[in-house]
Amino acid sequence: MELRTNAEQLKGEISVPGDKSISHRSIMFGAIADGRTTVSNFLLGDDCLSTISCFKKLGVHIEQQGQEVAIEGKGFEGLMESEEVLDVGNSGTTIRLLLGILAGRPFFSSLVGDQSIGKRPMTRVTKPLSIMGAKIDGRQDGKYTPLSVRGAALKGMEYTMPVASAQVKSSLLFAGLQARGTTRIIEPAKTRDHTERMIRKFGGNLKVDGKIMEVEGGQPLKGTHIHVPGDISSAAFFLVAGAILSKSEIKLKNVGLNPTRTGILDVLTEMGVDFTIEGNEEELFEPCGDMIIRSSRIKGTVIEGDMIPRLIDEIPIIALLATQAEGTTIIKDAEELKVKETNRIDTVVNELSKLGAKIEATSDGMIIYGKSSLSGGVVSSHGDHRIGMMLAIAALVCKEKVYLENSEAISVSYPTFFADLHRLMDL
Ligand code: SPQ
């Protein structure tokens, strides 16, 4: 598709769609809890719809009307062997968290996904789940899909995670909830804590001491109501668009502000971006508030260490921001980007270079030299939603025509992205 270029400003307000991580987990917890769970502002992205479809195949009754979802949970025991293969589409969160649930179920399951899922490493969850007792196999010794799972009676364990990953942690917490005894998980750096918050919201207990978590198996969970806040990872595209386009002022309503996800806000502050937050309701089970962002003079920065898991999915759009900053930006310690929907170090560097950015890949991140004036050309999302949206925002500051290939990938996390963008442009 041809993207809009040479934009002058963005003005007005939008509500970004519901958080993807929280939407997935609301279905999963609703399915394993006892009783009815209702979810509002559920994300209708392809990934979360894949989660609903998998749980329906596992025998869970789920009604969905737009962004309102109701799940009739019957506990872990209510899950039944599926007659069909469970297809997770493009969703790493669905497959990795589902593996933790299926690991303890006394039946056989087989899991597949799309081409991109077929390249994403699964050993990070299949190995610890096997230590707990599950029998999981797949291509290349269980490293890649298709995967088969034969669930078993699990036993608790202590596990030090080699990579900082909320998906691994969550998968092990789901397994721990079904295991005999205590499961103790140690993360190398703090990652998003939506699963921990949800265990408590569904009436369960969990001990958290910094990067160490302990959960007891066999606890009853009870259905509840979940209101999903707006996704800060989706808001990030408009935060950057508002900052780089002159004369802009945008309000983003009800954005999730969980501190394990707000690394981008720390980086925006560091880079000199002018934004304010109104009505941050911290006491909610997931904090959220409105954000106002204005055109800004931006400067380069260094992003590294424990900050990386707090903004891992925002690195593509931060890289674009850095092309418009005075000075150099260095992103380090971000090897995990190589195993996302695409190798996001390579795709960001290659696609932004095509538009004229001065950007170099490193072994664990990238170096971006500002300030570049971007021209135009043919770019591709390579099937990666976050790359597609980043390129659509990059096009706004391009002087010449920009064509985006594989734009349909954006519906994975933000099906109304172009409608929201055009609304802010046309006011
Ligand atoms: O679900 P998927 O495909 O893995 O989604 C991504 C994304 O960009 O939307 C990553 F590609 O987000 C992950 C995130 O990177 C969602 C997630 C979660 O909900 O627990 C955790 C992060 O992944 P990880 O591997 O660091 O645990």
Boltz pocket constraint, residues with backbone or C-beta under 6 A from the ligand:
constraints:
  - pocket:
      binder: B
      contacts: [[A, 20], [A, 21], [A, 22], [A, 47], [A, 90], [A, 91], [A, 92], [A, 93], [A, 94], [A, 164], [A, 165], [A, 166], [A, 167], [A, 168], [A, 170], [A, 192], [A, 312], [A, 313], [A, 336], [A, 339], [A, 340], [A, 341], [A, 386], [A, 413]]
      max_distance: 6.0
